[in-house]
């Protein structure tokens, strides 16, 4: 098994995640197309969005919102950030 993956976000070969981030087909797709670096950055953004927007992941709408933000983030499209948040 290869230790690198062509990252969907960074468009280059980078170290891959240790294991799929989710069970099932979606997790396998992410495992095979997203680097550990991109996933680690997503986890930080995801945590920020959950806290800032007070998402309840037991609610389908909140899960769908977060999954949409994941796809936007990985495709380098405009995605939500916390209000007042600026990147360094």
Secondary structure, 3 states (H helix, E strand, C coil): CCCEEECCCCCCEEEECCCCCCCHHHHHHHHCCCEHHHHHHHHHHHHHHHHHCCCCCCCHHHHHHHHHHHHHHHCCCCCCCCCCCCCC
